[in-house]
Structures are given as C-alpha cells and as structure tokens.
C-alpha cells in the first residue's frame, strides 16, 4: 500500500468513527425528544413550562446534528507539539468529554483558515479531507513546516506539498440553483471577516465573485455560535434584495446548524405588508430620499386639524360651542409632551373635553368643579362631541397616512411644499395600489411618528389586567392543592409566561415591528436607500451590522456615493463615534478572467474606474451571437442546457423584454426546464432582469440585448457590469443592435 493509500485509510477510519458518534448523538437526542414529548406533567404551569423547554432544547439539538450530515469532517491540523486536531461542521466529544471534532467556529479552528507558511500558528500540516457522503475520496495537504513534518514522519515526499485543489474543485462544481456554504474552503481574508467582532457596523466591500454574501452568512453563523446567549434570544435579520435571492441562500444557515435568523426582502420589513408592486427608479429614488422624513412628519401633523370656525355641538338637549381656540390650546398641550400622534391623542381629547365641560357648565348653570365627572360623561355620550374630537385628532394607521398622501394631490402639496410639481406628480397614484418596497420605510417612518393607538392599548391593558387577576387566582388554587411552598402565585405566573418563548425567535421577530435584533446582515447594500437605512437602524439600535455590497454594482439613483454616506443614513452617531469599519475582499473566485476583463472595460467606457480585483480563474473568452430575431436565444439556451457539464443557465434580459424572452423559452423548451416565480432557480434555465440576477451565479449566462439593458439603466455601465459577471463557465452576448461602448467581438 502506498503512503497516500495508507493515509486515506487512516482518515477513512477517523471519519467513520465521527459519523458513528454523530449517529449515536442523534439517536440519543431523538429518544430524549420523544421522552420529553410523551412525558406526563403534573399539570402545573411550572411543569408545562419545563416540558416545553426540554422539547425545544432536544428539537434544536437534533436539527443541528441533522444539518451536520454533509461534510461532517473536512479538515485536520497537525500541530508542532504532536497533537492532531480534526475540524468539522459541528463540535463532537465522547462520553468522557474528550474532544473528537472541533467546530469550525471555535477559536481552536481558526488556524485551519489563517495559518500560512509565513505565520504557521504552530501548524505543521493542514489537511483538507474531501468526502462524498460518508466516504473519504481525497486528501490534500498544505505543508507549513516541512522540516518538522519530515522529523515526525521520517521523511516526506515533496510531491505531497500542494494546495488550492480543494478550492478550485469547489469553484468548478456545477451550480445547483442554491448557494452552498464554504465552511470547508473558506480563505484567510474571508475568515478574518467572519471572525470580526460583533459590535459596530462592519462594511464588507468586494467586486463580483468575491464571496461577500456567503461570507456574511458564515459571519452570522459564527456570531450566533460565539454570542449564543445574546443573539439566540434576539435573533439575526438577513436582508436580501428579492425573493429569488432569499430562496437561493435559504439553505446556508440551516446547513451550518443555525435557525435563529429571519430572512426578508426590503419589501417585507413592515409586519402585515408584503410589498410586491413595482415603480420607476426615479420614483424609488424620490421615496428613498432623506427629504421624505420631513414630508411624512408634516403629513402626520397636518392630520391634527383645527376647525376654521366655531362649531355648535349638541349635548343632550343643550347646545354648546367649540371654538378654534379651544382646539388649538388642546393641541398645544398634547404636543408639548412630544409623544407619538396616537399616544398624544388621549391628552388632546382630555384637554379639549375639559374646555367643553367648562362651556357645558356655563350653559347649564352647574358648578364645574363639583359636577366635573358628570359633565365629562355627558360629553362622551354626545355623538357630536365624539365626531368633532375625532375629526380634529383622528387615530391613524401608517397605511392610511401613506395611502392618503399618494392619492390626494392637495394633501401631498401641503406635506411636501419643497417638492416641485413634477416630483409630486411622480408620487401620485390611486388608492388601492399595491405597496412597493420603496413604500416600506415610509410606512415605518409613519408608524414611528404615530405610535400605537392609545385607546386600543389601554383597552388591551385593562383586559390583560383582568386576565392576570384570573391567572393569579388559578395559580393560588394550584399552590394550595399541591401544597407548594416558597413560591408565590405571581412568581408561578411569571414562570408560566416564559412558555411563550417556545415560539421560534424568527417567527416572533418577523411579526413585531418593534422587535430589536441582535445583529443585522444587509446584502446588496449598495442599492439600499437612506430611508431604508433609517428603518434598519431602528431594528438594531446597537448598530451591530454586517453590510456587504459593491458600489460599482449600484444600479439605483438612490445608491450612496460612499459607504460613509450609507453609514450616516443609519446613524450619524456611528460616523461621529467611529463605530464602523470597512473591509475589502480583493479576490474574485467566481468569474473567469476574460469575462471580468470585459465587464471592467464596459464600466470604464461608462466613465467609472472599477475597484482593483484579482480573478483567479481562467476560462474561454465571451462568445458573441448576432440575433436575426429575438427567438434565436431559445436555441442558444437549449444548446447550453444540453451540455452535461452545465448546471444552471440564465438569460439576463432588459426589463422591457424579460416577459417576451420568458414566453419564447416556454414555447421552445420543455416545461420542466424553464424556471418560474420565486423558485425559478430550481429549474435548469431562468430568465432574469439585472435586478433579479444580483448576488446570483450560473454556469452559463446569455446576456440578451445588452444595448437595451444599458439604455434602461439609471447608472449606465453598472447594470451591464452585473450581468457580465454572473457566469462561471460560459458567457454569451446575444444582440441585434449596436453594442454598448467597451463591448464587441473584436475586444
């Protein structure tokens, strides 16, 4: 047996032992879960809570162990002191708590990603272990200290000193329509970002193919592991550009054993609203402008009305007069508390009722001090009084404020005097129109100004008080029946109330606008508007964020000019206190060098010098296909999809032509081959706009009518830059008209 075969056999035995331990722990957790589910409790709230806690614990443990099935062990470190440390997807120990496998996120595993020959960190050899299922198929060694290794093994063949093959094999693998984790192939610059401290805003910039998204997701998994006590309770919010993208990345965190994350698009960040409407980029940029803060504030304030003249009110058989001065004085008193509109409404109503009670006392000749309660009660029963109080200061919802603003040109002109007529006309739309993602931060801004309807809140509080009283009575009876001592009824109720925590964090957080996340990941952050940054800042006041993007790929007019501009939109405090930092990824692992050179030439021709980027993959030059008719793209797509080495093919088309291209493919190709809807990447061939394609990658890409893509783009050159950098193997430029500057078969 050769040296290499012997080493394969050794690692196969180790991996087999690790899988046996994994199976043992799975079975143990499965039995624990079944026992906890079947176990009869004493029926007390405390016992029910305890049972739910154990069920949740065992279920989460079982899910984490199940997620570790693929590539359980992928690395080994041979240390200078002779110890051997295996690195894998989860940590495993035997029954004596002797470590068998080190979790990739643990400090002890850091050297697997960071050690180099210049800084070996006591590592003699780093071994990459490749598996298919549970079978070891290949080994690859990085020798960091050849002399130490030779001493330990009695000689080593220089041919065994290698590296990079595992990474290149992973990069060359066919695409599946789903993002895969890089836990086995993460590079040093990526790992350094993953393990960066939790606090502050970390901006990660990098060109196409640098792995920004997957690094951000691994960072989320690392932070959940390292700061479990804090983040497991509050959760992590991951914001992606669209539903297609979220479907593309949704397997990564579960594969890393993490479930305490909420994945959402910008259009899903206001509970109760799923914004699916679309609008021109000019409108998106206008709604995303920081000027909208004042517009929304004025819109809310203008709903606090003062009548132009005196109003006669019937209170029983008596008529009294409500004057504008009364209303104005009540408004001033309510506003002085600087509370949100719906909360301050109660103070306004009470103040106005006091003035009206004085008028009613004068009209009826009773003593206002002695009969105040009766006077107020009579006023509350008057339909006229209730109507006028509501008209002057009506309880409002964010949806109503924004919908009314867009539908009423007069209201918009009053709320936005600094916007010109053309800008206001762009914002106008009929009531009942679908919400758009650009509306979401404005709804959130309005919600912040409105607060919760005080009346509803007080009624809910009164109901909660009554329910609490009933629960305390029940708890007291339980304590008396069981003879429990040392625990009060209130303490028992509080322990019982924690049972609500059994609802997954992600589910609770997604439905609560005021939920505060422990950390936020923002992908494709170059297209996030200032108003959306304000919303995200409210979701995470601690400003613990991982922000990833590339300003060269910014396609919207609302895009920031610099990352400091973006951070300033989140919080001026972050800029002032230097609570943010910028890291840059510099290696393109995805895009072959010829494709990248073409994309950079297009960007330069549009007047923007792209950031430096090193492409480590070679590949064929882009292929140009002149189209006699648009329908010819179906034949190109069919040929590419028929190649057994191709996993996924994308046609990136202008927004105006995408529906037509989709129809052409559906007519020409088998139904099961064409992707549709948010899950379109599950099929072999997908039609996408540039916006939909951001953050994605495919084996082959057909950039269809690049001239029209560039003509549609609010930022010339940048959308094409995105489209040209999605392919890993084959890039086809399909065109019928003139090609944009920087492109052409001749280079």
N, C-alpha and C positions, 0 to 999 in steps of 0.2 A: 504494500500500500504506500502510495506517495505521501510526502509530508502534507500536501494540501488535502488529499483524501482523508488523512488521519485527522486533520483539523476540522474538516467538515463533519466527520463522525462525532468528534467531541462536542461541537456546537449543537449538533442534532440531538444528542443526549440531553444537553442543558435545556434546550428549547422544549423538548418533550417533557422534562421534569417541570418546567414552568407552566406548561399547559395543564399538566396533571394537577398542579397546585391550584391553578385557576378554576378548573372543573370542580375541585374539592370545595373551594370557597363559594363557588356559585351554588352548588348543591346545599351547602350549609346555610347560605343566605335564603335560598328558596324554602328550605324547611323552616327557618326562623320566621319568614314572612307568612307561610301557611299557618304556623302555630299562632302567630300574633293575630291573624285574621279570624281564626276559629275560636280562640280563647274566650271563654265566658268571663265577663267582668262582673263585679258586684253591683253594677247598675248606678254607682255614684258618679257624679260628674268627674271627679278626680280620676277614677279608674278608666272612664271612657277616654279622657284626655291622654292618659298614659298609654292606652292601647293604640290610639291614633298616632302618637309619637313614634312608637315602635314599628308600626306598619309603614309609616313614611320612611323611617330610617332604613329598614330592610329593603324596601322597594327601591330607594335611591342607590343603595349599595349593589343590589342585583343589576340595576340598569348600568352602573359604572363598570361592573365586571363583564357584562354582556358586550359593552362597547369596546372592550379590550381584545376581542377575539382576533381581529385583523392586525397583523404585525405586532403581536404582543411584545416580543423582544426584537430589537433591531440594532443593538449596539453592545460593544464590550470595551472596557477600558482596562489595559494592563498598566498598573502603577509601578513607580520606581521601587517601592518597598515590597513588591512581590504580590500585592493583593490584586484580585480581579474583581471588577465591578460591572455587572450587566445593567444595561439601560433599556427601558421599555415604556410602553404606553401607560402603565399604572405601576404602583409600588406593590410588591408581594413579599411576605415574610412567612417563615414556617411557624409551627405551633410554639416554638421556643423564642419567637420574635427575632430570629436571625434573618437578616435581610437577604432575599433571594434576587430581587429585581428592583432597581431604583427608578422611581417615577421621573420622566424626562423633565418635569418642572422643578424637581428638588435641587437644592444647591449642589449636592454631590454629583449631579448630572451635568452641571454647567460646562465642565471641561470637555465633555463629548462634543460640544459645539464650538467652544472657544479656544481649545488648545491648538497651538501651532508649533512648528519646529523652533521658531524664534522664542516662543513662550509656551513650553510644553506643559506647564502646570503639573509636574510630577507624572505626566502620562508618557509611558514608553511606546505604547501602541494603541491606536484607536481602530477597532474592527467594526465594520459595517456588516450586519448579518441580514441577508435577503431571504425572505420566506414566501412561499406560495401556500396559502392555507396554513397548515401546521408543519410543513416540510421545509427544511433549510435547503435552499437551492444554490446559494453563492455566498462567498466571503470576499471582503475587500479590506485590505489593511492600509492604514496611514501610519508609517513608522516615524515617530517623532524623536526617538533616541536610538539610533541604530546600534551603537556600541553597547548600551545597556541591554537591549533586546538580544544581541548576539551572546552576551555573557550569560543571560538567563536561559537561552535555548541551545547553547552550544553551537552557535553558528546560524546564520540566516542568509537565504538566497536573495541577492539584490533584486531579482525579478519580482519578489514579493512586495517590494516597496512601490506602492501605486496609490491612486486616489482619483476621485472625481467620477468614477464609473457609475456608482450608485446614483449620483445626482443626474448624470446625463441619461441614464436609463429611465429614470422617473420623468425627466423632461420629454423624452422621446415617446413615452407611452401614449396610446390613443386616448383622445378625450371622450368622456362618457356623458357629458352634459351636466355633471355635478363636480363642484370643486372638491379636491382631495386634500387631506391635511398633509403637512410637510414635516411631521414630527421626526421622521427618520432621516430627512435630507436637509434640514434647516441649516443655513450657512451662518458664519460667525456674525456678520453685520446684521442679519435678521435676528439672531438670538439675542444680541445686545439690546435691541429694541424691545423684544418680547419681555426681557427681564428688567426693563427700565422701571424706576419707582412708580408707585401708584399715584402720588399726588401731582397736581398741576395738569396743564394741558400739554400733551405731547403731540406735536405735529410731525407726521411722517410723510415726507415728500419723496417721490420717485417716479421715473418715467414708466412707460408701458412695460409690462412683463417683469417688474422688479419684485413682485410678490407682496405688494402693500396690503391687499385685502387679507390674504392668508396669514400674514404676519400679525395684523391687527386681531384676527380671530384667535390665533395662538396666544397673543398677549392677554386677551380676555380670559382664556382658559388658565393661563399662568396666574393671573391676578385672583381668579376665583379659588385657585388652589392655595396660593400664598396668603391671601387675606380672606379665608373662608368665613370666619366669624362675622366679618363686616359685610362682605358682598353677597353671601348666601341669603342674608335677610333682606337686603335692599335690591339685589339683582343688578344685572348689566343690560343696558339698552344698546342694541346694534341697529344703526340706521343705514339702510341701503337705498339706492336710487329708485328701484322699482320692484314689482312683484317677481318678475322674471329673475332678477338678480338674487332676491331672497331665496327663491326656490333653488338657485344654483349653489348657494352657500349653506343651505339649511342643515346639511349633514355634518359639517365640520365640527361644530361644538359638541353635538351628541357623540360623535366618534372619539372625541377627546374626553368623554365622560362628564360633560357639563350640560346642565339643563336650566340653570337659573339665569337665563338670558331671554330677553324679549327682542324679537326681530321685527322691524317695522320699516315701512317706507315713510317719507315725509308726509304723505297724504293720510297716514294712519296714526298720527301723533296727537290727535284730539279725540278722546273717547266719544263714541257714538257717531263719528263721522269717518267714512272711508272715501276719501276724495279721489274720484276716478275721472273727473272732467278734464278737458284739455283747453288750452288757450294759447294765443300767440306769445312768443318770447317777450315781445315788447310789453305785453300786459303782465307777464310773470315778473319782469324786471321792475315794473312800476309797483306792483303789490309787494315785492320783496324789499323795496327801498325803505330806509330808516325813516323817511318822511311819513310813513304810514302810522308811526307811533302817535304823532300829533293828530292825524286825521281820525284815528279810532277814538282817541281821548275826547276830541271835540264832538264826535258823533254821539258818544255816551252822554256828555254834558248837555248837549242840545236836547236830549230826551227829558231833561229836567225843566219843565215848561212853567212859564208864568203867564196867566191869562192877560190879555190886552186890556180888559175892562172888568168892572165888578160883576160878580156872578151871584144871582139870587138862588138860595137853597131852601128847600122845604124840609123842615124837621118836625115831623108830626103835623100839627095844624099851624105851626109857626113858620114864618119865613125870616131868614137871616141873610146877611150879605157877606160874601167872601171877597176881599179886596186883593188886588195885585200886591200891595204892600205886605199883607199877611203872608202870602205865599213866598214872597222874596225873603222875608225875615226868617221863615221856617227853613228855606233852602240854605240860607247863610249859616244858620245854627247847625244844620245837618252836615254841611260841607266842612265846617270847622274841625270836625273830628277826623277828617282825611281818611274816611273809611270807604270801601267799595260801594258802588251805587246801590246794589240790592241790600246791603247791610245798613247803609246810611238811610235807606228809605224809611225804616221804622222811626228813627229820630225825627225825620221830616214830618211823618204823619202825626206823631205825638205832639210835636211843636205846633203844627197847624191846628190840630184839634183843641189845644189849649186856647189859641186865639179865637177859634169858632165857639168854644164853650163860653168865653167871656162875652161874645156877641149874643149868644143864646140867653145867657143870664140877664143881660141888659134888656133883651126883648121880652122876657117872661117875668122880670122883676124879682128873681130869686137871688140869694146870696151865692156867688160863685165859689167861695171857699167852703161853705157848708155843704153845698149840693154838687160839688165837682164830679164825683163818681156818677151821679145820676145824669148830669149834663153830658158827660163823655159817652155814657151808654146810649143816650138818645141820639147823639151824633153818629155813633157807629151803626145804629139801626136805620139811618136815613139813606135811601138809595142815591139821592142827590149828592150827599157828602162823600159816600164811597166812590161814586163815579168821578167827582172832581179831584179827590185826593189821588186816585189812580191816574187820571189824565195829567196831573201836574208832575207826578213822580211814579211812573209805572214800573212794576217789576219786569225785568228784561232777561232774555236769554242771549248768549253770544250769537247764535244762529239768526235770531230775529234782527239784531243790530246790524250785522253784516249784510244779510239779505236785503233789508230795507235800504241800506246805504247804496248798494249797487243798483237797486230797482228804481230809486227816486232821485232824479237829477237835481231837484231842488234841495233835498237833504244832503246830497253829495257836495253841491256847490257851497252850502253853508259849512259843512265839516271840513272841506278842503279848499279854502279860498286861495291858497298858494299854488294849486294845480291849475294849469290853463285849461281852456275848454276842450282842447283835443285830448288831453290826458284824462279828463273826466269822462269824455265820450268813450274812450277805450275801456274804462272800468264799468260802464253801464251794461246791464244785462237783465233780462226779465226775471221775475220771481219764479222760483221752482227750478231754476237752472242747476245743473249738477255742480257740487263743490269741486274745486280744483286743488291740487297740492299747494298752490300759492295762497289759497284762502285759509289754510290751516293755521299758520302762525298769526293771522289776523283774528281768527276766531279765538285763539289762545290769548291774544292781547286783550280782546274784549272781555273774555272770561276773567282775566286778572283785574280789570277795571270794575267789573260788575260784582264779583263775589257771589256767594251763594244767597239765594233769596232768603231773607231773614225770617219771613213768616213761616216758610216751609221748614226752615232749620229749627225754629222754636217749637213747631208742632212735632217735629221728629224728636226733639229733645224731651218734650213732655211725654211722648209715647215711650221713649227709652227709659225715662224715669219710672213710669208705671210698670214697664216690663221688669226693670231692675228690682222694684219693690216685690213683685210677684216671685222673681227668681230667689230673692233673699228669703222670702217666706218658705219656699220649697226647700232651699238649701238648709234652713234651720230645722225643718222636719226630718231631712235626711240625717243630719248630725245627731238629732235626738234618737232616731230609730237605730242608728249604727253605734251609738254610744261613743262617737269620736270626740276626743278632747284635744285641746291645744290649737284648734283651727276654728276661726270664726266663719259665720255664713258669708260675709263679704270676701274673705280670703278664698273660700271654696269657689265662689262665683268667679273670682278673678282667674283662678287656675283653670276653671272650666272654659272661660272665654278664650284661652290660648288655643283651644281646639280649632279655631278658625284658621290658625296658621297652617293647617294641613292642606289648605288650598294652595296649589303651586304659586311660587313667587311671581312667575311670568304671567299667570292668569290674573292675579290680584293687581299687579302693576299696570298691565295693559288697559284695565278698565278704570283707572284712577288718575284723573288729570293732575292731581296734586302729589302723586307719588314721587318720592325723591330717590333716584337711582344712586347706587354707589359708584358707578362708572358708566361712561357712555363711549361707544365706538361710532364714529361717523365716517362712512366710506363715500368716495367720490365727493369729497368735501369742497372741491374747487367750485362746485355748482350750487352750494348752499347760500341762500340769500341772507342779508343782515337780519331780516325779521325772523327767519327760521333759526338763526343763531341765538336770538333772544329767547325763543321758545326752549331751545336745548339748554341754555343757561339756567332757566327756571327748573328744568327737570333734574339738574345736578348742580345745586348751589355750591358744592365743594369744589367745582371746576376740575374734577378728575375725569379727563377725557383722553381718548386716543383718536386723533384726527388724521385721516390718510387721504391723500389726493395728489394731483399734479396740475399746476397752474397752466402748463402747456396744453392740457386737455379740457380746459374750461370752455364750455360751449355757450354759456348764457351771458346776457348783458349784465346780469346781477352778480356775476362772479367777482370775487375780490381781486384787487391788483396785487396784493401781497398777503402773506399769511398773517402778518401783524394786523392788517385790516380785518381779517376774519376773526382773529382772537379778540380784537377790540369790540367787535359786534357782540361777542359772547359776554364780555365783561371788561370795562375799562380798568377795573381793579387788577385783572390779570396782567394787563400791559404795564400798569403803573408799578405793581409789586413784583414784576418779572416772574410771574407764575406760569410761564410757558417756555417750551424749548423746542427747537427744530432739529430733526434728524433726517438725513437724506440717504436713500438707498440708491446705489450707483451701478448695479449690475442688472442687466436685462437677461433673465433666464428663459424667457418665452420666445421672443420674436427673433427669427433668423436675421443675421446681419444685413443681407440685401433688402429685406422688407423695411428694416429700421432705417437704412440709409435713404430709401425712397421717401419714407414718412418725414424724416428730418428735412429733406430737400423741399418738400411741399410746404412745411412750416416756415422755412427760411424764405421761400418765394412769397409767402404771405406777409413777410415783414417781422417775423418773430424768431429769434435765435433760441433753439431748444436747449434745455439744460444738458450738460455732459452726461453720457450714458454709454456703458460698455456692453455690447451684445456678445455673449459667449458662444452662441450657436451659429453655425454656418447653415447654408441652405441654398436652394435654387433661386435664381432671380425671379422677380414678379413676371407673370405672364399676361400679355395684353390680348384682348379678344374684341375686335370691332364687331358691333352688333348691326346686322342688317335690319333686325326687328327685335323688340324687347323680348319676345317669346323665345329667342335663342338662348336666354340664360337658363332655361329649363334643361336644355341638352348639356350645357356645361355642368350644371348641378348633378345631373344624372351620372355623367362620367366620373365625377369626383366621388360621389356616394358609392359607386360600384367598386372603387379601389378598396381592397380588403385591409389596407393599412390605415384607412381614414376612419376616424370615429365619428366626428361631427362636422357638418358643413353648414356655413352661414352665408346667406345673401344679405349684405348690408346695402339698403336701398334708400333713396331720398324719401322723406316723409310723404310727399305727394304721390309717389309711385309704389310705396310699400303694399297697399291693398291690391294693386294691379299685379304686382310680382307674385304675391301670395296666391291670387286666383290662377295665374299662369301655371304655377307649380302644382296646385291642386288638380288642375286639368291634365297635366302631363305626367305626373309621378303617382305611384301607388299611395293610397290614402294614409297608410300606416307610416309612410316615410316622412310625411310633412308635419312639422310641429305647429301647434295651435295654442293660443291663450298663454296663461302664465307658466304652464308646464311644457312649453314648446321645445325646450332643450332636451326633453326626454326622447324626442324623435331624431332621426338622422339629419334632416335638413330643416333649417329655420330661416325665416325671413324676419329681419330686424331693421329698425331705424338706428341711427348712430346713438341716440339717447338710450335705446334699449340695449345696445351692444356694449355699453361702457362697463368695464370691470370683467367682461367675459372673455373666453378664449376658445378657439376652434382649431381643428386640424387644418381645414381649408376654408378660405373666405373668398367670396366673389363680391368685390366692391362694384356695385351696379350704378352706372351713370354718375361717376364722381363729379362731373361738372355741375350737375343739379344738386348734389349733396353740398358742394361748396357754395352754390348760389343761395341755398336755403339757410346756410349757417349764419347766425348773428356774429360769430367770430371767425372770419374767413381763414381757412387753412387748418383750424383746430379740429373741426369735426372729421375732416379727411385724415388728419394725423391719428385720430382714434380708430377710424375704420381700417386704416392700413396696417395697424399694429395688433390686430386680433388673431392673426393666423400663426400657427406653429410649423406648418409644413408646406402649404401651397397657397399662393396669393394670386388671384386672377383679377385683372382690371377689365371690366366689361363696359364698353362705352359706345355711343353712337354719334355724339357730337364732339366738340372741341374739348381736349383735356385741360385741366387746370395747370397753371404755371408750376413747374417743378416736376411734372409727370410727362411720360412719353416713352414709347418703345425704344427710342434711342438714348434714353437716360436723361 
